[in-house]
Amino acid sequence: MAKVLVLYYSSYGHVEKMANAVAEGARSAGALVDVKRVAETAPAEVAKAAHFKMDQSAPLAAIEELANYDAIIVGCPTRFGRLASQMASFLDQAGGLWMRGALHGKVGGAFTSTATQHGGQEVTLFSIITNLLHFGMTIVGLPYSHQGQMTVDEIVGGSPYGATTVAGGSGQRQPTAIDLAGAHHQGKLIAEAAKKLFPG
Ligand SMILES: Cc1cc2nc3c(=O)[nH]c(=O)nc-3n(C[C@H](O)[C@H](O)[C@H](O)COP(=O)(O)O)c2cc1C
């Protein structure tokens, strides 16, 4: 059974919802899935004043745990077009894992959320993917087998590089059924890839 980690950071809950959909997708492929988040680095008073969603049930991840998984799917919101510093700060602790090649060959993927449709989704995904490639991971995106990303009948997230959602300028838009289906599909594909690569 493939072991999959969905690792996320979310200030307002959009990426948290996407993370749970990614996890459901991976479970639907028979994987053993953990959902964990990285620590908030903003001071508590800043997070409170900015109305961050403080009640997130996922446990905090520790960097050494990454070595325990066959696949790691990383999600965080965009910050000025690239990954959030909370996630970057967590991944920057992976020097020891990198030195040992502890993540080589594992399956990886990225998902994100932006406020606006063209506010940096693809570059944010690639900023996460860049980290994962340095770790030696094999990347799985979100191919057009997720047909929902083709529609122009409504605003949708989703790109070949990973699942996405569009939160709106004040976070008023929640991930839609199509956005969540994209996240679910990417989780399923990554779990299937991990099962093929790590059949034991
Ligand atoms: C400092 C900061 C920078 C941001 N930069 C961008 C940006 O470049 N483009 C964009 O579309 N949204 C930007 N946003 C909006 C966030 O991406 C949005 O709040 C997030 O996608 C919501 O996801 P969450 O609920 O999981 O935190 C920014 C937000 C903050 C706080």
The ligand as an ORCA input file, in Angstrom:
! r2SCAN-3c Opt
* xyz 0 1
  C       1.076     38.724      1.418
  C       0.100     38.143      0.454
  C       0.435     38.113     -0.893
  C      -0.471     37.598     -1.813
  N      -0.112     37.579     -3.127
  C      -1.016     37.161     -4.042
  C      -0.687     37.172     -5.433
  O       0.420     37.483     -5.838
  N      -1.647     36.777     -6.308
  C      -2.901     36.393     -5.921
  O      -3.720     36.066     -6.760
  N      -3.214     36.327     -4.596
  C      -2.312     36.693     -3.664
  N      -2.625     36.621     -2.332
  C      -3.913     36.032     -1.919
  C      -3.753     34.601     -1.408
  O      -3.141     33.788     -2.368
  C      -5.103     34.034     -0.984
  O      -5.439     34.652      0.234
  C      -5.028     32.530     -0.831
  O      -4.977     31.930     -2.108
  C      -6.175     31.910     -0.071
  O      -5.785     30.586      0.251
  P      -5.851     30.089      1.763
  O      -7.262     30.289      2.203
  O      -5.521     28.625      1.705
  O      -4.874     30.853      2.577
  C      -1.728     37.104     -1.376
  C      -2.041     37.140     -0.011
  C      -1.139     37.642      0.889
  C      -1.514     37.645      2.341
*
